[in-house]
Amino acid sequence: MFTESTVNQTREPGGWPENSIDDGDGISMSKFIIAMRLAGFILRRITRKIFKTSLPKIPGLNQWKDVGIPMRDGIRLLANIYLPDEPGNYPVIMSMTPYGKDQQPERYEIFKIFGIDVGTIDTSDLAIFEGPDPAFWVKRGYAVIHANARGMWNSEGMAYVFDKQNGLDYYDLIEWAAGQPWSNGKVGLNGVSYLAWSQWMAASLQPPHLTAICPWEGFTDMYRDAVYHGGIREIGLIGQLTSKRFSHYNRKYGLIDDLLKTSARHPLDDEYWQNKCPDLTKITVPALVCASWSDQGLHTRGSFEGYKQIGSEHKWLYTHGRRKWETYYGNDALEWQETFFNCFLKGENNDMHSRPTVRLEVRTAYYTSLIRYTDQWPLSQIVHQKLFLHAPGGDLLDTFPQQEGYVRYAAMGKKGANRAAFTHVFKEDTELTGGMNLHLWVSAEDSNDMDLFVVVKKLDSQGKEVYFSGYNGGSRDVVAKGWLRVSHRELDPSRSTVEMPYHRHKHLLKITPNEIVPVQVEIWPSSTFFEKGSALQLIVMGQEPIEYNTLKHENRMNRGFHRVYSGGRFASYLLIPRHPTDESAIRALADRFVAAFNAGDIDGMMKNYVPGKELFVFDVVPRDQHAGADTYRRDWEEFFAVFKGTPKISISELAITVEGNLGFSHSIQRVTGIDKQGHPVDRLVRVTDGYRKIAGTWLIALEHISVPVDLKTGRIATH
């Protein structure tokens, strides 16, 4: 199962928005057609209610509707419970939703009406929005509970929006379900977006009978992940949630928080936002976490941070770069979910524990990806490379340019020079996997603040943009995105990493017109393969680079012109997470070996060899054959003991061949130094190494050391 494979669906990019970097095509069908489709959809809903048309019964499934489940303060949450029709004790899969347990999305037809390509979604009529499908899970021996969140729809109590109260309610739901006669006492949580965020919150409170969670694409830091991107307020999605999704609160009790209005009163990361953040370090239950490269602007950042920060001993990360709902209900994702829950809720002895912990989907183009498996996130083999901005040429250079320059663009211009663009052409196949950190020197000519919108794009060898599946079903999206309001540039050094600057968002650091300041822009994680000759393009703007139907930012800071500086005094660069190719990884191994050798660091040298008895080394003389790493280590200790001081080594003529998880190399190595008797040593040896890739890391498994011989004279070659 765990071999490199390819996801390649031959669907042409389509759907809405169909847009370019500046100009959205807008809605790709007429308003009349949309209105007709919407009217038909609403008419079907009304007809169902008038004639009280029930959803078709599914064989083998019993349903209890509107079960009142008591909370600790006496109010009741209303839930639907789905059980196999055979008596028994079943593990429970649960979701808590503000979107309505009885509001089945009809395979997301409402989105298709507006031209959003959600892909192929195959569910029963019982599947709620972004939640598990009872028909799938009940047939596999599970009880399923869908509960309306506090105060939403027909649940009692004041409605809370993204609040710790949601976690307390979920806690009570879990414990209630575990004590039912049809339950085996083990409860798992499952769902997307809000239904994922609420899992993080509940799991952080550690309910005793919570056994496993499956948060499928859900933010964990509402301020940074969803509402204030880099300090710039998002009003599109939040506005829709407030006006449509959260408008179905129980009028008998009321709504605690109008998210759109309240968020405007909390522009900094204060207690209001902290109350919406789960303590991820307190999550210890097994977790199957999904994170996508395509949901930049909503769930990408928080999903990866959730996986990184939770304290679970058993956790897996499922990544993808496609449509979230189509993927969530797709066969591969369901197989992962079922295997995961079977393992921890049923105690099934399946292959879950032997699976690599990270499924990595590396995108090459729209719906085309390479899949491989690893056991780390972030990837341990990543090399962080600086690509320096060169304003005069619009380039991203491997070396720092001495020539100073700047690009000037209209901060709010719709046409013409309304961006700064920089391009880097790759000279070899290159994979970038992880977050990017954009270091810039910037100024505003006419303002005391700046909003920076950043996108990273892929261009093919002809300079044509390569599109990817993106936000909310878009099919002409970019590699990755980042945002920053310059007055929010203050960093928290204790939480910042090389590839991820962490901004405090506690104070405003205003600038003066024409003041040049350094900033770091967090660009959200992505995984993209760039073929030799293709290019990475970095674009910096003062406004939305792409028009979306819901992702919209409130721009109030930009006026006049911005400047981006490079070269000389201004070290502006994009730090990219370069995953080494197999050959470059082996060359890096050789570099590490040389560095350790020249430092006399035998421990560092031995880290490049397979551990234990699987290593075999043979030298010129048969008595110097070594079976196992311990034996070879002792040989190195004896070798260094011969020298006065530390000898030095250099490697030349390194030739590498790789096939799958095996590799070989040939090289000439020169050793120099002074022996204990004071005699100079200068010798050449010929080394043949055999490599194995183990858990994504290349290690030496076989080594043959010989002496170069001049065949004409029969003499041993020396330098």
Disulfide bonds with the S-S distance in Angstrom:
none
